[in-house]
Amino acid sequence: MLLEPLKSRLQLSVRAKLLFLVLLPLLVVLPILTGLTLYWANTYYDRLLIYKVNSDLAVAHQYFGNVADHLGQNVDGLARSYSLVSLLGQHTQASEASWLMWARDEHKLDFLYLLDTHGRIIAPSSRFDAATWPIVKQALQGESSTAIDIFTSAQLSAIDPALARRALIEIVPTRNAATSSQRMETRGMMIHTATPVYDAHGQLAGVLEGGVLLNQNLDFVDTINRLVYKEGSLPFGSKGTATLFLDDVRIATNVHLFEGKRALGTRVSRVVRDTVLGRGATWLQRAFVVSDWYVSGYEPIQDSFGQRVGMLYVGFLEAPFNTAKTVALAGVILVIVLVSAAGGFISLKWARAIFLPLEKMNQTMSAVEAGDLSARTGKLASQDEIGLLARHFDQLLEKLQAQNHELKKWADELDRKVVERTAELESANQRLIDTQKQLVMSEKLAAIGELTAGVAHEINNPAAVIQGNLDLLVELIGAHADPVREEIRLINQQIQRIRLIVTNLLQFARPAEFAGYVEPLDVNPLLSDCLVLVRHQLGKTRIVVIQDYRATRHITMNRNELQQVIVNLMVNAIHAMPRGGVLTLETCDWENIGVSISVTDTGAGIAPEVLPRIFDPFFTTRKQHGSGLGLSISYGLLERYGNHISVVSEPGKGATFTVWIRTEPIYAESSVN
């Protein structure tokens, strides 16, 4: 109801229309443009941040992997060292233990053990049970392996009580974390490696096992942070962080609770824990980290048993990016508003210069309609098209007044001419009726011709099928057909009689075209009919037929000639696969021209030197079974209608023959004479 007055005013007032057009960008386009700007900015902003943190996580993952690989390479190098092999030959446990402790300290390992071929520790002496670890079992089978494993407090104490104390982390209550009654984390996350040791004779002598504890390994996460977030790599004052989790507890991090205090023992939010540890998915979006929102990337860490035991995290503070985005969007929106306001002001000023002259012209026209033919707009200050239109309007009124008298005189003359023209139209109308009757008769005759051609077509198809199956039947039963040979001859005779009747029907339907009789064809069922005709050939070998019919157009061609071409290609393909293979029949639309039919075999293919000659008359590679005319005749039949055939083949990869058929034939001169 509120829009009715506005609609009525817009219909009756040019002033209202111009004002509406001027204010439309401010009232409609500006909010839409602002909304689209906000949507696109937020969308691409989020995508860029996710892409950034994904790249950061990839770098951290690569470094984590490199550290594990480096540890494995160091232990593998120790296992192959000449000094260890020499010690094994001396069988001196004290010397072996001394060398192992030196190697452990030299390569900054938290433990390094030499195990025998049963997985028992030889040196240095320890209560640690190493034989249960999968990587030790792999090493005993001759394969080096490195993995992340979780050691219990008892296992750490068996190695070194100091390791158990270093692994001990007090769990700090954390906002948004899953509910848990656990107060201390006593387990340790270890980069764990084992490699086989061979004696001087190349025999397996044992296993060298070592590891590095990651709990409170601050150098590790600080190195990741320096690699991922170099100085100046994050704009707007944002800060990058890296963290290593055991389950959902931070055991090594550079996230801070407050100045100088790292957030060791804090826990990840419940939603991140369920996604990464619960489902094994990578988290790439914003997440609440300890006390603030970060653009975060978390990925699960698996141990040597295939269990998810922790997470690797990198992320950067989101707030500076949000502030920068807000400022940028505010600036863009301010510019849009200022430009729209300035444009609206200028448009209103120009609109006034348009609708005022138009209103004056409207007043003049109203006076003329009331009967005052002397009313005029007069001179206007506007010199643009509107002013020119007003002057032309006044000139038109002058001519209108002068011609008013002429119109009365012409009216009588027009009445006389109308009477004369009416008589002429009645005569022409009678001739048109006679012409329409002739056209209707022509259409009826054409319809009879089409119906006759259709009947002939429908008779010819079953006759061809009967003939083909009769020939197949005679071939299959062989000498057993002798008792009914006369009946078979009579059937053949009647089929020929049917074909003669069909020929007469076609001569009646289209006598001018009978020399090259064509008809609309759907190539898909035609290929199925051709398959029936070569069924006896397919039965002689193990050939799988694949049919992919995607053609939607009908083509115009002689059915028997096209069937002859397709059957010839199928028989050639079957002969190319004497030991079996795959025969693929495909149809598809040929751009806007017609359809294509492809026959593909998986035979030996065609040699490159033979390929250019395959359509030559009497050329054949099957000297004892072929005349060399099949492809030549097929080529000629297609060319008669402006169609063609192509072939693609590689030796050893089979061949594909493709028939390209136009929707409407283009006859060669020799075929239409």
Secondary structure, 3 states (H helix, E strand, C coil): CCHHHHHHHHHHCHHHHHHHHHHHHHHHHHHHHHHHHHHHHHHHHHHHHHHHHHHHHHHHHHHHHHHHHHHHHHHHHHHHCHHHHHHHHHCCHHHHHHHHHHHHHHCCCCEEEEECCCCCEEECCCCCCCCCCHHHHHHHCCCCEEEEEEECHHHHHHHCHHHHHHHCEECCCCCCECCCCCCEECCEEEEEEEEEEECCCCCEEEEEEEEEECCCCHHHHHHHHHHHCCCCCCCCCCCEEEEEEECCEEEEECCEEECCEECCCCECEHHHHHHHHHHCCCEEEEEEECCEEEEEEEEEEEECCCCEEEEEEEEEECHHHHHHHHHHHHHHHHHHHHHHHHHHHHHHHHHHHHHHHHHHHHHHHHHHHCCCCCCCCCCCCCCCHHHHHHHHHHHHHHHHHHHHHHHHHHHHHHHHHHHHHHHHHHHHHHHHHHHHHHHHHHHHHHHHHHHHHHHHHHHHHHHHHHHHHHHHHHHHHHHHHHHHHHHHHHHHHHHHHHHHHHHHHHHHHCHHHHHHCCEEECHHHHHHHHHHHCHHHHCCCCEEEEEEECCCCCEEECHHHHHHHHHHHHHHHHHCCCCCEEEEEEEEEECCCEEEEEEEECCCCCCCCCHHHCCCCCCCCCCCCCCCCHHHHHHHHHHCCCCEEEEEECCCCCEEEEEEEECCCCCCHHHHC
